[in-house]
């Protein structure tokens, strides 16, 4: 069976930045299991996987446009501190903000007495990513998986089995590479859907400081 829309794919991978620094890897950990064609992966990687078979191994370098887009300076803004309703915030905290375009994850990059500077770019925006990938398994999705839009079972998105996909998550959906979600602060616990290598169709509702 080949990788096709709505097939369940198991991957081993390592992703590095333009300096060769490892951002994320499944080596020595559980592989990534996802439902193909649901925008869980970044567009460039998903396109490269289309039509692949079990045992296929490849390397691909993705420009920002194929991954997380170019860095947008207009998404870095200073907002009044009172908008955080007295919440204690610090650099590196991630929140889900309500914008005209819907919910958007933002990261605190600076805190002062009067304002909080936040960055609405993905942490990997503007970064060229190099992937080394091997397809370990491909199977048809079950009716239940298709209905729910994610994989069920160990290692599958949507259950308690956390997946380590790199730069800032360690098998706990801390916001990592090929598909986890950032831990998000949100008064209404809006789901954050921005994973490291993917659109992150499975979001996290966890809170952290």
C-alpha positions as CSV (number, residue, x, y, z in Angstrom):
1,X,0.0,0.0,0.0
2,X,1.2,3.5,-0.9
3,X,0.9,6.7,1.1
4,X,-2.3,8.3,0.0
5,X,-4.9,10.7,1.4
6,X,-6.6,9.2,4.5
7,X,-4.0,6.4,4.9
8,X,-2.3,5.9,8.3
9,X,1.4,6.4,8.0
10,X,4.2,5.5,10.4
11,X,7.4,7.5,10.0
12,X,10.9,7.6,11.4
13,X,12.5,11.0,10.8
14,X,15.2,13.5,11.8
15,X,14.8,17.2,11.0
16,X,17.6,19.8,11.1
17,X,17.9,23.5,10.5
18,X,20.2,25.3,8.0
19,X,23.1,25.0,10.5
20,X,22.7,21.3,10.8
21,X,21.3,21.5,14.3
22,X,18.9,18.7,15.1
23,X,15.5,20.2,15.8
24,X,13.6,17.0,16.2
25,X,14.0,13.3,15.8
26,X,12.2,10.0,16.4
27,X,15.5,8.1,16.7
28,X,15.5,6.1,20.0
29,X,11.8,7.1,20.5
30,X,8.4,6.1,19.3
31,X,7.8,6.8,15.6
32,X,5.3,9.3,14.3
33,X,1.9,7.9,13.3
34,X,-0.5,10.2,11.6
35,X,-3.5,10.4,9.2
36,X,-2.1,11.5,5.8
37,X,-3.9,14.3,3.9
38,X,-5.3,16.0,7.0
39,X,-2.7,18.8,7.1
40,X,-1.0,17.3,10.1
41,X,2.4,17.7,8.4
42,X,3.8,20.8,6.7
43,X,2.8,20.9,3.0
44,X,6.2,20.3,1.6
45,X,6.8,17.1,3.6
46,X,3.3,15.8,3.0
47,X,3.8,16.3,-0.8
48,X,7.1,14.4,-0.7
49,X,5.5,11.5,1.1
50,X,2.6,11.1,-1.4
51,X,2.9,7.8,-3.2
52,X,5.7,6.4,-1.0
53,X,5.8,2.8,0.1
54,X,7.0,1.0,3.3
55,X,10.8,1.0,3.3
56,X,11.2,4.1,1.3
57,X,13.8,6.4,2.7
58,X,14.6,9.9,1.5
59,X,16.0,13.3,2.3
60,X,14.4,16.6,1.4
61,X,15.1,20.2,2.2
62,X,12.1,22.5,2.5
63,X,12.2,26.3,2.1
64,X,10.1,28.3,4.6
65,X,7.3,28.6,2.1
66,X,7.0,24.8,2.1
67,X,7.2,24.6,5.9
68,X,6.2,27.4,8.3
69,X,6.3,30.4,6.0
70,X,8.5,33.5,6.1
71,X,9.0,35.5,9.3
72,X,6.4,38.3,9.4
73,X,7.5,41.3,11.4
74,X,3.9,42.6,11.6
75,X,3.1,39.6,13.9
76,X,5.4,40.9,16.6
77,X,3.4,43.4,18.6
78,X,3.5,45.2,22.0
79,X,0.2,44.9,23.8
80,X,-0.9,46.5,27.1
81,X,-0.1,44.4,30.1
82,X,-3.7,44.8,31.5
83,X,-4.9,42.6,28.7
84,X,-3.5,39.7,30.5
85,X,-5.9,40.3,33.4
86,X,-3.3,40.2,36.1
87,X,-1.9,36.9,35.0
88,X,1.8,36.2,35.6
89,X,3.6,36.0,32.3
90,X,7.2,35.5,31.4
91,X,9.3,35.2,28.2
92,X,8.7,32.0,26.4
93,X,5.1,31.6,27.5
94,X,2.6,30.7,24.8
95,X,-1.0,31.8,24.6
96,X,-3.9,31.4,22.2
97,X,-5.0,34.9,21.1
98,X,-8.3,35.7,19.4
99,X,-7.7,37.6,16.2
100,X,-9.7,38.6,13.1
101,X,-8.4,35.4,11.5
102,X,-9.4,33.2,14.4
103,X,-7.4,31.7,17.2
104,X,-3.6,32.3,16.8
105,X,-0.8,31.0,19.1
106,X,1.5,33.8,20.2
107,X,4.7,33.6,22.2
108,X,5.8,36.1,24.8
109,X,9.2,37.6,23.8
110,X,9.5,40.5,26.2
111,X,7.8,41.7,29.4
112,X,7.9,45.2,30.8
113,X,6.0,47.1,33.5
114,X,3.6,48.5,30.9
115,X,3.5,46.1,28.0
116,X,4.0,42.6,26.8
117,X,5.6,42.0,23.5
118,X,4.2,38.9,21.7
119,X,5.2,37.1,18.5
120,X,2.5,35.5,16.4
121,X,5.0,33.7,14.1
122,X,5.5,30.0,14.4
123,X,8.9,29.3,16.1
124,X,10.2,27.9,12.9
125,X,8.9,30.7,10.6
126,X,11.6,31.7,8.1
127,X,13.7,28.6,8.8
128,X,14.8,26.2,6.0
129,X,14.3,22.6,7.3
130,X,16.1,19.4,6.1
131,X,14.3,16.1,6.7
132,X,15.6,12.6,6.7
133,X,12.6,10.3,6.6
134,X,11.8,6.5,6.4
135,X,8.3,5.1,5.9
136,X,7.9,2.3,8.4
137,X,4.3,1.4,7.8
138,X,1.2,2.3,5.7
139,X,-2.3,1.0,6.4
140,X,-5.9,2.0,5.7
141,X,-7.6,4.1,8.3
142,X,-10.4,2.6,10.3
143,X,-13.9,4.0,10.0
144,X,-13.6,5.4,13.5
145,X,-10.3,7.1,12.6
146,X,-11.8,8.6,9.5
147,X,-14.8,9.9,11.5
148,X,-12.7,11.5,14.2
149,X,-10.0,12.8,11.8
150,X,-7.0,11.3,13.7
151,X,-5.2,8.0,14.4
152,X,-6.3,5.9,17.3
153,X,-4.1,3.7,19.4
154,X,-0.6,3.9,20.8
155,X,1.4,6.7,19.2
156,X,-1.6,8.1,17.4
157,X,-2.6,11.7,17.6
158,X,-5.7,12.2,19.7
159,X,-4.9,9.9,22.6
160,X,-2.8,10.2,25.7
161,X,0.3,8.7,24.1
162,X,2.5,11.8,23.7
163,X,4.8,12.2,20.8
164,X,8.2,13.7,20.8
165,X,8.7,15.7,17.7
166,X,11.5,17.9,18.7
167,X,12.6,21.3,19.3
168,X,10.4,22.0,22.3
169,X,8.4,18.9,23.0
170,X,9.5,15.6,24.4
171,X,6.9,13.0,23.8
172,X,4.4,15.3,25.6
173,X,2.9,17.5,22.9
174,X,5.0,20.5,24.1
175,X,4.8,22.0,20.6
176,X,7.1,20.1,18.4
177,X,8.1,19.2,15.0
178,X,6.2,16.8,12.8
179,X,2.9,17.5,14.3
180,X,2.4,18.1,18.1
181,X,0.7,21.1,19.6
182,X,2.1,23.9,21.7
183,X,1.0,24.0,25.4
184,X,-1.3,27.0,25.4
185,X,-2.6,29.5,27.9
186,X,-6.2,30.4,27.1
187,X,-9.1,31.6,29.1
188,X,-11.4,29.5,27.0
189,X,-9.1,26.6,26.5
190,X,-9.2,27.1,22.7
191,X,-7.3,24.4,20.9
192,X,-3.9,25.3,19.6
193,X,-3.2,23.7,16.2
194,X,0.3,24.5,15.4
195,X,2.7,21.7,15.4
196,X,6.4,21.7,14.4
197,X,6.2,19.9,11.2
198,X,2.6,20.1,10.6
199,X,-0.7,22.0,10.7
200,X,-1.1,20.0,13.9
201,X,-4.6,18.7,13.3
202,X,-4.5,17.4,16.9
203,X,-4.2,20.4,19.3
204,X,-3.2,20.6,23.0
205,X,-5.3,22.2,25.7
206,X,-2.6,22.0,28.4
207,X,-1.5,25.1,30.3
208,X,1.9,25.9,31.5
209,X,4.0,28.8,32.7
